[in-house]
Structures are given as C-alpha cells and as structure tokens.
Amino acid sequence: MKVVASAPGKITLYGEHAVVYGEPALVASIDKRVYVTCIPRSDGRFRISALNLHVPGVIVTYSRDGEIILETDYGRVLSALSYINEGLRITSEYIGERRGADIIVESSMPVGAGLGTSAAVTVATIAAYAKALGYDLKREEIAKLAWETEKKVQGIASPMDTSISTFGGVMYIRYSGSNVHMERVKIGSEIPLVIGYVEREAKTKDLVQRVYSLKQKYPHIVEAIIKTIGSIVEEARKALYEGDLVRAGELMNINHGLLDALGVSTKKLNELVYAARAMGALGSKLSGAGGGGSMIALVLRERVQDVSSAIRILGGKVIDTAIGGKGLVYESVERS
Ligand code: MEV
C-alpha cells in the first residue's frame, strides 16, 4: 500500500521544560504540517528522501543486516533523520514485522524553528509505515510509539510534542509515568498570536539536558521555578477560559522570565520577545525548547503589523499560521 500521512507542528503557549518534570502545559497545533509518503519495498531496503526540509539535497539510507545507514553530508538534517530511523525501528518492533520502504518527507514548515518538526516527522512516519504494512494502529498507540522514539533520540522527553501532533487542537497536558492526561482547553475568546522564529543554536536534547543539569546543581531553586511554571499554566488556563487576554499576556511574560532563568533563552530570542511587548503585545515568550527557535506574542489585531515588523527588523521571521488545527491525517491510502 502507498500511504501519505501528515502531522502538524505546534507552539507551546505555557509550560515547556517544566512539563518534562510532571507539571502541566498548554500547547496548540499549528496549520503547518509534515507529509510523509511510505511505499513498501520488496528488497528490505529503506530509501529516505527529505526533499524540502529546507536544506537542499536528497538523503538516501540503506538497510544492511537490519541496520539503517544514513548517507548524508547534512548534519542538521541528520537529526531529523534520527527520528525517522528510530521511529521505523520502534514501529517494526511493535507490529512484529520489518519491511523495507521508500519514505518521502515533505514539510510546509521550516526545520530548526522550534515548531515541533521532529515530533511531526515522527508521528507521520510511524502512522504511514504501519498503515502501509497493513496495520491499523490507534491514535493512542501512534502517540505512544512517537513518544518512545523521542525519548530514545533525546534521552529525556515529555509526551507533549508527540501528543499534540497526533491529536491536534489546543490542549492542557500533563503526564505521570506512562500515563498521559490530555484535555481540550476551553477558551472564552480567540487567542490572537504572532509567531516569530530565529534559527536554532542548540538542539532540544541539549536544552533539556541543560535544565536537568541546573536542577541537579541547584535542586531547591530549580524545582521551585518548575513548580511556579506549573502554577502559571493553571492560572493561564483560567484566564483563557474567561477570555482575559490581559492576564494571559502577563502570565506569558512571567513564564518567559522563568524560562530565561532556566538558561534556555538566547539574546536574540529575548530581543524579539521584548520588542513585541514594546510594540503593544499583551505578552510574549519563547515557545518550545528555546536556544533560538520560536517565540509567540499575544497581540490584538490593531497591533499585529507593528509587532510583526519589529520581529522582522530584528532578523526574525514571522509565520502566518492558525492554531488548533487537525492532528494526524491519512491524506491518501492506495494499493500500490
Ligand atoms: C520541546 O518542544 C518541549 C520541551 O518541554 C521538551 C519536552 O517536553 O520533551 C522543552
């Protein structure tokens, strides 16, 4: 079977990093997606093409003795490929069947922008591969396999990115052990956002590790910060429910300050975050793992132009996207 599956990227409204330690987070899918086509092969080989992950070139990998070998000169893309590689391995193990396949990855969002591309690639790859081999996995199973893949590649990962990419929407999420709790966030008014990004300087894996090391060094201080971020999430959930955007904005500002305290912001991200506020945003923060990547600003319509221009003048890019879109979608399933 030839299967095309797609999965969305995401922004974190509140709670990244603290979510890794069991605190809740508010997260939203965006309407930019990764598309993965899977066509099984009869020769046991894998050929992976990542044509427009915004780095030129085709990446080809071959399976020899059950091992996938990545052949590419592009270090940055290699990191996206390690999610594909691991996702295929974990899925094969789960379904108890391993067949070669042509995998074609296309993205409508920029890679390295901190918008959850790796989770979207992972979810879409697992779904397309399992379906192409004739296995109808439930969404819960796909989300779980994708989370396992992220944990394997990153060392430490919460289920936040993989869950939102699988289910979509605007979600409140927290986990404990292997139990993941997700609820749709009820909102009293739209959440008007401007989303900007700069190139990533560090990988998610290293940033999560940085927070972990800081926590080891200053447990009382860092644990208190993490707990406070959890309280911000609960308060923000109420503010969004009541449609109180002023309060929601202030809470974003506090959340950003604490992420900066955890050492995951950068000078460039801080510039964008503060410029957005100076141009009239109700609040702004980095979004995702940090180290560059994306930032969000809560902005009323009349201020959107000013905030967007400020981000661009400072060297950032603005993404035009809506939040809360669909999760995993099977775009097409054909007999090949
Ligand atoms: C990355 O998008 C979000 C982090 O909280 C890591 C995770 O939840 O696994 C930084």
Residues whose N, C-alpha, C, O or C-beta is under 5 A from the ligand:
A	BS01	MEV	E16 H17 V19 V20 I156 A157 S158 M160 D161 G288 A289
